[in-house]
């Protein structure tokens, strides 16, 4: 608080000094304005003053619509803001010909409104984890979403009018950005309605997770279409929008995740209805008969998962619409169901008994590996590199048929082993 007050006082002092100095030089209003706009140091001071005013307005609106921010909300806000500032700097490089104080003001306003869209989204998501929601919370959320929705619609309308009357310009970017923010407001409002209905109902609403999933699927599809249309138009009329790559990738990844979740949840619910057995009274008595999802006692309507954990059928249906794992042990129920449906593979025949050592007349055995050498020895012999130059080896030497027992000779250098194998092969074939 003290730091913010100090920065505000310093910026006000500098701005007053710059304006007073310009007025003392020109003595008239219009020449003073021209001098301020032409002077780079004066414009820098005025930019700083504008950012300080935006910061103070943001603190005031945060106090009105949110009160005290939670640690998670503040962390998400800072993380997203850094990415947004980076994308704004990339947009400045693309539209450097249109760079002006008005251009900077429009991008600052866009970033300002984005921050409140992010905070509204996090605050509505907090409703699901908060047991008590006051009337002040509802008033703040509804008034903020109404204000953001009206502003987004007005800016989209202004951008469309500007593009139609003046042609493609930087307003194309602002219209697209506010259209994305308008879809975010729509998603947040639908989630707010679903959370409110769930809080007003006495029993847990089983279909809530399904409605939220298909809401995210629908709005994600709209975002992907908007990004594809924006990229196509920008490449055709201007240049490649480098600043839109990251948000477009995130929108596509979120849409892909929503599609995957919808498919997997339907598969998990179908397996639950067809494959998982109903829990018997004996199963309930043998285990803790309290469903850990709803924290209520299970009497009837319970299902038994492949991992032998038992839950209410309605609770499992709501759970599988979010994630397809056991709530207790986190086992993948889809993989377990596939394993239960797949027949056991036929048992492989036992391996053939290994040949006795030195069964072949061309067998070389060392302390680290065993190698077979053909009758007609081919040099160089491919052999694993040993850690030392000297290799102790046992060589089974071909002996004429007149001798009944095989002979062994112990050599200390592998070059002698190769030479002896060559000579013995010649002797055997002669």
Protein Blocks (a to p, Z undefined) as FASTA:
>chain_A
ZZmmmmmmmmmmmmmmmmmmmmmmnopaklmmmmmmmpmklmmmmmmmmmmmmmmmmmmm
mmmmnopadfklmmmmmmmmmmmmmmmmmmmmmmmmmgcfklmmmmmmmmmmmmmmmmmm
mmmmmmmmpmbdcfklmmmmmmmmmmmmmmmmmmmmmmmmmmmmnopafklmmmmmmmmm
mmmmmmmmmmmmmmmmmmmpmbdcfklmmmmmmmmmmmmmmmmmmmmmmmmmmmmmmmcc
fklmmmmmmmmmmmmmmmmmmmmmmmmmmmmmmmpccddfklmmmpccbdfklopacfbh
pacdfkopacdfklmmmmmmmoccdfklopafklmmmmmmpccddddddddddddehkbf
bbcddfkbccdddfbdcddddddddfbfbdcddddddddfkbmbdcddddfbfklmmmmm
mmmmmmmmZZ
